[in-house]
Amino acid sequence: VQLVESGGGLVQPGGSLRLSCAASGFRFTFSFYDMSWYRQAPGKERELVAGISRGGGTTNYADSVKGRFVISRDNAKNTVYLQMNDLKFDDTAVYYCFLRRAGLDYWGQGTQVTVSS
């Protein structure tokens, strides 16, 4: 399974970004798997930001991003998104998408999000 994130960048506080994660693989059916976004800030452990069920009907968020971030997916495009609004300095991190398949964990290469004035 390959996961490729995109959409990161430099944004001012209060701004917005939308991250995308495209998934692919041999005999891989994207709609079979729950998907998640994690992030890792410098000097900190990787933390769960948001998750979405395989059909998209159930989502969950870290308390720190509730009401500001929205996770969604398009199973026809094998893509999961993270819409990030009202960004804060503390949101600066490398953002990774993640899935677990047959007991194995798969991570993307990450995309940098920097919130700075």
Buried (B, 14 or more C-beta within 10 A) or exposed (E): BEBBBEBBEEBEEEEEBEBBBBBEBEEBEBEEBBBBBBBBBEEEEBEBBBBBEBEBEEBBBBEEBEEBBBBBBEBEEBBBBBBBBEBEEEBBBBBBBBBEEEEEEBBBEBBEBBBEE
